[in-house]
Amino acid sequence: MSVDVLDVRTYDETSGIFNPFRPEDRDAIQRQVRHQLYTAGEQSGLLVHADSAAAHVLKQLLGRDGYTVEIVRSTALTPATGL
């Protein structure tokens, strides 16, 4: 599972003496938004529910005709905590 932020808008990216906004700042904001969305999903139980629902659907679809389905979860999809 991933968290995709499709649209983050910054309204004033002009760089100046009082607003030294750089592309790195925008990237950091987008990483922070993805991290906050992922954390909110974890805290609400949404990720656990989505994970179990996906496993159930995969077992139902692929387990027909006598096949055995084994669901293996990877931690590679967990976002990095460093912002």
Distance bins in CASP14 RR format, pairs under 12 A and 6 or more apart:
PFRMAT RR
TARGET T0000
AUTHOR 0000-0000-0000
RMODE 2
METHOD distances of the structure
MODEL  1
1 37 0 0 0 0 0 1 0 0 0 0 0
1 38 0 0 0 0 1 0 0 0 0 0 0
1 41 0 0 0 0 1 0 0 0 0 0 0
1 42 0 0 0 0 0 1 0 0 0 0 0
1 46 0 0 0 0 1 0 0 0 0 0 0
1 47 1 0 0 1 0 0 0 0 0 0 0
1 48 0 0 0 0 0 1 0 0 0 0 0
1 49 0 0 0 0 0 1 0 0 0 0 0
1 50 1 0 0 1 0 0 0 0 0 0 0
1 51 1 0 0 1 0 0 0 0 0 0 0
1 52 0 0 0 0 0 1 0 0 0 0 0
1 53 0 0 0 0 0 1 0 0 0 0 0
1 54 0 0 0 0 1 0 0 0 0 0 0
1 55 0 0 0 0 0 1 0 0 0 0 0
1 73 0 0 0 0 1 0 0 0 0 0 0
1 74 0 0 0 0 0 1 0 0 0 0 0
1 75 0 0 0 0 0 1 0 0 0 0 0
1 76 0 0 0 0 0 1 0 0 0 0 0
1 77 1 0 1 0 0 0 0 0 0 0 0
1 78 0 0 0 0 1 0 0 0 0 0 0
1 79 0 0 0 0 0 1 0 0 0 0 0
2 34 0 0 0 0 1 0 0 0 0 0 0
2 37 0 0 0 0 0 1 0 0 0 0 0
2 38 0 0 0 0 1 0 0 0 0 0 0
2 47 0 0 0 0 0 1 0 0 0 0 0
2 50 0 0 0 0 0 1 0 0 0 0 0
2 74 0 0 0 0 0 1 0 0 0 0 0
2 76 0 0 0 0 0 1 0 0 0 0 0
2 77 1 0 0 1 0 0 0 0 0 0 0
2 78 0 0 0 0 0 1 0 0 0 0 0
2 79 0 0 0 0 1 0 0 0 0 0 0
3 30 0 0 0 0 0 1 0 0 0 0 0
3 31 0 0 0 0 0 1 0 0 0 0 0
3 32 0 0 0 0 0 1 0 0 0 0 0
3 33 0 0 0 0 1 0 0 0 0 0 0
3 34 1 0 1 0 0 0 0 0 0 0 0
3 35 0 0 0 0 1 0 0 0 0 0 0
3 36 0 0 0 0 1 0 0 0 0 0 0
3 37 1 0 1 0 0 0 0 0 0 0 0
3 38 1 0 1 0 0 0 0 0 0 0 0
3 39 0 0 0 0 1 0 0 0 0 0 0
3 40 0 0 0 0 1 0 0 0 0 0 0
3 41 0 0 0 0 1 0 0 0 0 0 0
3 42 0 0 0 0 0 1 0 0 0 0 0
3 46 0 0 0 0 0 1 0 0 0 0 0
3 47 0 0 0 0 1 0 0 0 0 0 0
3 50 0 0 0 0 0 1 0 0 0 0 0
3 77 0 0 0 0 1 0 0 0 0 0 0
3 78 0 0 0 0 0 1 0 0 0 0 0
3 79 1 0 0 1 0 0 0 0 0 0 0
4 30 0 0 0 0 0 1 0 0 0 0 0
4 33 0 0 0 0 0 1 0 0 0 0 0
4 34 0 0 0 0 1 0 0 0 0 0 0
4 37 0 0 0 0 1 0 0 0 0 0 0
4 38 0 0 0 0 0 1 0 0 0 0 0
4 79 0 0 0 0 0 1 0 0 0 0 0
5 26 0 0 0 0 0 1 0 0 0 0 0
5 27 0 0 0 0 0 1 0 0 0 0 0
5 29 0 0 0 0 1 0 0 0 0 0 0
5 30 1 0 1 0 0 0 0 0 0 0 0
5 31 0 0 0 0 1 0 0 0 0 0 0
5 32 0 0 0 0 1 0 0 0 0 0 0
5 33 1 0 1 0 0 0 0 0 0 0 0
5 34 1 0 1 0 0 0 0 0 0 0 0
5 35 0 0 0 0 0 1 0 0 0 0 0
5 36 0 0 0 0 1 0 0 0 0 0 0
5 37 1 0 0 1 0 0 0 0 0 0 0
5 38 0 0 0 0 0 1 0 0 0 0 0
5 79 0 0 0 0 0 1 0 0 0 0 0
6 30 0 0 0 0 0 1 0 0 0 0 0
6 33 0 0 0 0 0 1 0 0 0 0 0
6 34 0 0 0 0 0 1 0 0 0 0 0
6 37 0 0 0 0 0 1 0 0 0 0 0
7 30 0 0 0 0 0 1 0 0 0 0 0
7 33 0 0 0 0 0 1 0 0 0 0 0
8 25 0 0 0 0 0 1 0 0 0 0 0
8 26 1 0 0 1 0 0 0 0 0 0 0
8 27 0 0 0 0 0 1 0 0 0 0 0
8 28 0 0 0 0 0 1 0 0 0 0 0
8 29 1 0 0 1 0 0 0 0 0 0 0
8 30 1 0 1 0 0 0 0 0 0 0 0
8 31 0 0 0 0 0 1 0 0 0 0 0
8 32 0 0 0 0 1 0 0 0 0 0 0
8 33 1 0 1 0 0 0 0 0 0 0 0
8 34 0 0 0 0 1 0 0 0 0 0 0
8 36 0 0 0 0 0 1 0 0 0 0 0
8 37 0 0 0 0 0 1 0 0 0 0 0
9 26 0 0 0 0 1 0 0 0 0 0 0
9 29 0 0 0 0 0 1 0 0 0 0 0
9 30 0 0 0 0 0 1 0 0 0 0 0
9 33 0 0 0 0 0 1 0 0 0 0 0
10 19 0 0 0 0 0 1 0 0 0 0 0
10 21 1 0 0 1 0 0 0 0 0 0 0
10 22 0 0 0 0 0 1 0 0 0 0 0
10 23 0 0 0 0 0 1 0 0 0 0 0
10 25 0 0 0 0 1 0 0 0 0 0 0
10 26 1 0 1 0 0 0 0 0 0 0 0
10 27 0 0 0 0 0 1 0 0 0 0 0
10 28 0 0 0 0 0 1 0 0 0 0 0
10 29 1 0 0 1 0 0 0 0 0 0 0
10 30 0 0 0 0 1 0 0 0 0 0 0
10 33 0 0 0 0 0 1 0 0 0 0 0
11 19 0 0 0 0 0 1 0 0 0 0 0
11 21 0 0 0 0 0 1 0 0 0 0 0
11 26 0 0 0 0 0 1 0 0 0 0 0
12 18 0 0 0 0 0 1 0 0 0 0 0
12 19 1 0 0 1 0 0 0 0 0 0 0
12 20 0 0 0 0 0 1 0 0 0 0 0
12 21 1 0 0 1 0 0 0 0 0 0 0
12 25 0 0 0 0 0 1 0 0 0 0 0
12 26 0 0 0 0 0 1 0 0 0 0 0
13 19 0 0 0 0 1 0 0 0 0 0 0
13 20 0 0 0 0 0 1 0 0 0 0 0
13 21 1 0 1 0 0 0 0 0 0 0 0
13 22 0 0 0 0 1 0 0 0 0 0 0
13 23 0 0 0 0 1 0 0 0 0 0 0
13 24 0 0 0 0 0 1 0 0 0 0 0
13 25 0 0 0 0 1 0 0 0 0 0 0
13 26 1 0 0 1 0 0 0 0 0 0 0
13 27 0 0 0 0 0 1 0 0 0 0 0
13 29 0 0 0 0 0 1 0 0 0 0 0
14 20 0 0 0 0 1 0 0 0 0 0 0
14 21 1 0 0 1 0 0 0 0 0 0 0
14 22 0 0 0 0 0 1 0 0 0 0 0
15 21 1 0 1 0 0 0 0 0 0 0 0
15 22 1 0 0 1 0 0 0 0 0 0 0
15 23 0 0 0 0 1 0 0 0 0 0 0
15 24 0 0 0 0 0 1 0 0 0 0 0
15 25 0 0 0 0 1 0 0 0 0 0 0
15 26 0 0 0 0 0 1 0 0 0 0 0
16 22 0 0 0 0 0 1 0 0 0 0 0
19 25 0 0 0 0 0 1 0 0 0 0 0
21 27 0 0 0 0 0 1 0 0 0 0 0
21 28 0 0 0 0 0 1 0 0 0 0 0
21 29 0 0 0 0 1 0 0 0 0 0 0
22 28 0 0 0 0 1 0 0 0 0 0 0
22 29 0 0 0 0 0 1 0 0 0 0 0
23 29 0 0 0 0 0 1 0 0 0 0 0
23 30 0 0 0 0 0 1 0 0 0 0 0
24 30 0 0 0 0 0 1 0 0 0 0 0
24 31 0 0 0 0 0 1 0 0 0 0 0
25 31 0 0 0 0 0 1 0 0 0 0 0
25 32 0 0 0 0 0 1 0 0 0 0 0
26 32 0 0 0 0 0 1 0 0 0 0 0
26 33 0 0 0 0 0 1 0 0 0 0 0
27 33 0 0 0 0 0 1 0 0 0 0 0
27 34 0 0 0 0 0 1 0 0 0 0 0
27 83 0 0 0 0 0 1 0 0 0 0 0
28 34 0 0 0 0 0 1 0 0 0 0 0
28 35 0 0 0 0 0 1 0 0 0 0 0
28 82 0 0 0 0 0 1 0 0 0 0 0
28 83 1 0 0 1 0 0 0 0 0 0 0
29 35 0 0 0 0 0 1 0 0 0 0 0
29 36 0 0 0 0 0 1 0 0 0 0 0
29 83 0 0 0 0 1 0 0 0 0 0 0
30 36 0 0 0 0 0 1 0 0 0 0 0
30 37 0 0 0 0 0 1 0 0 0 0 0
30 79 0 0 0 0 0 1 0 0 0 0 0
30 83 0 0 0 0 0 1 0 0 0 0 0
31 37 0 0 0 0 0 1 0 0 0 0 0
31 38 0 0 0 0 0 1 0 0 0 0 0
31 79 0 0 0 0 1 0 0 0 0 0 0
31 80 0 0 0 0 1 0 0 0 0 0 0
31 81 0 0 0 0 0 1 0 0 0 0 0
31 82 0 0 0 0 1 0 0 0 0 0 0
31 83 1 0 1 0 0 0 0 0 0 0 0
32 38 0 0 0 0 0 1 0 0 0 0 0
32 39 0 0 0 0 0 1 0 0 0 0 0
32 79 0 0 0 0 0 1 0 0 0 0 0
32 80 0 0 0 0 0 1 0 0 0 0 0
32 81 0 0 0 0 0 1 0 0 0 0 0
32 82 0 0 0 0 1 0 0 0 0 0 0
32 83 1 0 1 0 0 0 0 0 0 0 0
33 39 0 0 0 0 0 1 0 0 0 0 0
33 40 0 0 0 0 0 1 0 0 0 0 0
33 79 0 0 0 0 0 1 0 0 0 0 0
33 83 0 0 0 0 0 1 0 0 0 0 0
34 40 0 0 0 0 0 1 0 0 0 0 0
34 41 0 0 0 0 0 1 0 0 0 0 0
34 78 0 0 0 0 0 1 0 0 0 0 0
34 79 1 0 0 1 0 0 0 0 0 0 0
34 80 0 0 0 0 1 0 0 0 0 0 0
34 81 0 0 0 0 0 1 0 0 0 0 0
34 82 0 0 0 0 0 1 0 0 0 0 0
34 83 0 0 0 0 1 0 0 0 0 0 0
35 41 0 0 0 0 0 1 0 0 0 0 0
35 42 0 0 0 0 0 1 0 0 0 0 0
35 78 0 0 0 0 0 1 0 0 0 0 0
35 79 1 0 1 0 0 0 0 0 0 0 0
35 80 0 0 0 0 1 0 0 0 0 0 0
35 81 1 0 0 1 0 0 0 0 0 0 0
35 82 1 0 0 1 0 0 0 0 0 0 0
35 83 1 0 0 1 0 0 0 0 0 0 0
36 42 0 0 0 0 0 1 0 0 0 0 0
36 43 0 0 0 0 0 1 0 0 0 0 0
36 79 0 0 0 0 0 1 0 0 0 0 0
36 81 0 0 0 0 0 1 0 0 0 0 0
36 83 0 0 0 0 1 0 0 0 0 0 0
37 43 0 0 0 0 0 1 0 0 0 0 0
37 44 0 0 0 0 0 1 0 0 0 0 0
37 46 0 0 0 0 0 1 0 0 0 0 0
37 47 0 0 0 0 0 1 0 0 0 0 0
37 79 0 0 0 0 1 0 0 0 0 0 0
38 44 0 0 0 0 0 1 0 0 0 0 0
38 45 0 0 0 0 0 1 0 0 0 0 0
38 46 0 0 0 0 0 1 0 0 0 0 0
38 47 1 0 0 1 0 0 0 0 0 0 0
38 77 0 0 0 0 1 0 0 0 0 0 0
38 78 0 0 0 0 1 0 0 0 0 0 0
38 79 1 0 1 0 0 0 0 0 0 0 0
38 80 0 0 0 0 0 1 0 0 0 0 0
38 81 0 0 0 0 1 0 0 0 0 0 0
38 83 0 0 0 0 0 1 0 0 0 0 0
39 45 0 0 0 0 0 1 0 0 0 0 0
39 46 0 0 0 0 0 1 0 0 0 0 0
39 47 0 0 0 0 1 0 0 0 0 0 0
39 78 0 0 0 0 0 1 0 0 0 0 0
39 79 0 0 0 0 1 0 0 0 0 0 0
39 81 0 0 0 0 1 0 0 0 0 0 0
39 83 0 0 0 0 0 1 0 0 0 0 0
40 46 0 0 0 0 1 0 0 0 0 0 0
40 47 0 0 0 0 1 0 0 0 0 0 0
41 47 1 0 1 0 0 0 0 0 0 0 0
41 48 0 0 0 0 1 0 0 0 0 0 0
41 49 0 0 0 0 1 0 0 0 0 0 0
41 50 0 0 0 0 1 0 0 0 0 0 0
41 51 0 0 0 0 0 1 0 0 0 0 0
41 79 0 0 0 0 0 1 0 0 0 0 0
42 48 0 0 0 0 1 0 0 0 0 0 0
42 49 0 0 0 0 0 1 0 0 0 0 0
42 50 0 0 0 0 0 1 0 0 0 0 0
42 51 0 0 0 0 0 1 0 0 0 0 0
42 78 0 0 0 0 1 0 0 0 0 0 0
42 79 0 0 0 0 0 1 0 0 0 0 0
42 81 0 0 0 0 0 1 0 0 0 0 0
44 50 0 0 0 0 0 1 0 0 0 0 0
45 51 0 0 0 0 1 0 0 0 0 0 0
45 52 0 0 0 0 0 1 0 0 0 0 0
45 53 0 0 0 0 0 1 0 0 0 0 0
46 52 0 0 0 0 0 1 0 0 0 0 0
46 53 0 0 0 0 0 1 0 0 0 0 0
47 53 0 0 0 0 0 1 0 0 0 0 0
47 54 0 0 0 0 0 1 0 0 0 0 0
47 73 0 0 0 0 0 1 0 0 0 0 0
47 77 0 0 0 0 0 1 0 0 0 0 0
47 78 0 0 0 0 1 0 0 0 0 0 0
47 79 0 0 0 0 0 1 0 0 0 0 0
48 54 0 0 0 0 0 1 0 0 0 0 0
48 55 0 0 0 0 0 1 0 0 0 0 0
48 73 0 0 0 0 0 1 0 0 0 0 0
49 55 0 0 0 0 0 1 0 0 0 0 0
49 56 0 0 0 0 0 1 0 0 0 0 0
50 56 0 0 0 0 0 1 0 0 0 0 0
50 57 0 0 0 0 0 1 0 0 0 0 0
50 73 0 0 0 0 0 1 0 0 0 0 0
50 77 0 0 0 0 0 1 0 0 0 0 0
51 57 0 0 0 0 0 1 0 0 0 0 0
51 58 0 0 0 0 0 1 0 0 0 0 0
51 71 0 0 0 0 1 0 0 0 0 0 0
51 73 1 0 0 1 0 0 0 0 0 0 0
51 74 0 0 0 0 0 1 0 0 0 0 0
51 77 0 0 0 0 0 1 0 0 0 0 0
51 78 0 0 0 0 0 1 0 0 0 0 0
52 58 0 0 0 0 0 1 0 0 0 0 0
52 59 0 0 0 0 0 1 0 0 0 0 0
52 71 0 0 0 0 1 0 0 0 0 0 0
52 73 0 0 0 0 0 1 0 0 0 0 0
53 59 0 0 0 0 0 1 0 0 0 0 0
53 60 0 0 0 0 0 1 0 0 0 0 0
53 71 0 0 0 0 0 1 0 0 0 0 0
54 60 0 0 0 0 0 1 0 0 0 0 0
54 61 0 0 0 0 0 1 0 0 0 0 0
54 62 0 0 0 0 0 1 0 0 0 0 0
54 69 0 0 0 0 0 1 0 0 0 0 0
54 71 0 0 0 0 1 0 0 0 0 0 0
54 73 0 0 0 0 0 1 0 0 0 0 0
55 61 0 0 0 0 0 1 0 0 0 0 0
55 62 0 0 0 0 0 1 0 0 0 0 0
55 63 0 0 0 0 0 1 0 0 0 0 0
55 69 0 0 0 0 1 0 0 0 0 0 0
55 70 0 0 0 0 0 1 0 0 0 0 0
55 71 1 0 1 0 0 0 0 0 0 0 0
55 72 0 0 0 0 0 1 0 0 0 0 0
55 73 0 0 0 0 1 0 0 0 0 0 0
56 62 0 0 0 0 0 1 0 0 0 0 0
56 63 0 0 0 0 0 1 0 0 0 0 0
56 69 0 0 0 0 0 1 0 0 0 0 0
56 71 0 0 0 0 1 0 0 0 0 0 0
57 63 0 0 0 0 0 1 0 0 0 0 0
57 69 0 0 0 0 0 1 0 0 0 0 0
57 71 0 0 0 0 0 1 0 0 0 0 0
58 64 0 0 0 0 0 1 0 0 0 0 0
58 67 0 0 0 0 0 1 0 0 0 0 0
58 69 1 0 0 1 0 0 0 0 0 0 0
58 70 0 0 0 0 0 1 0 0 0 0 0
58 71 1 0 0 1 0 0 0 0 0 0 0
58 72 0 0 0 0 0 1 0 0 0 0 0
58 73 0 0 0 0 0 1 0 0 0 0 0
59 66 0 0 0 0 0 1 0 0 0 0 0
59 67 0 0 0 0 1 0 0 0 0 0 0
59 68 0 0 0 0 1 0 0 0 0 0 0
59 69 1 0 1 0 0 0 0 0 0 0 0
59 70 0 0 0 0 1 0 0 0 0 0 0
59 71 1 0 0 1 0 0 0 0 0 0 0
60 67 0 0 0 0 0 1 0 0 0 0 0
60 69 0 0 0 0 1 0 0 0 0 0 0
60 71 0 0 0 0 0 1 0 0 0 0 0
61 67 0 0 0 0 0 1 0 0 0 0 0
61 69 0 0 0 0 1 0 0 0 0 0 0
62 68 0 0 0 0 1 0 0 0 0 0 0
62 69 1 0 1 0 0 0 0 0 0 0 0
62 70 0 0 0 0 0 1 0 0 0 0 0
62 71 0 0 0 0 1 0 0 0 0 0 0
63 69 1 0 1 0 0 0 0 0 0 0 0
63 70 0 0 0 0 0 1 0 0 0 0 0
63 71 0 0 0 0 0 1 0 0 0 0 0
END
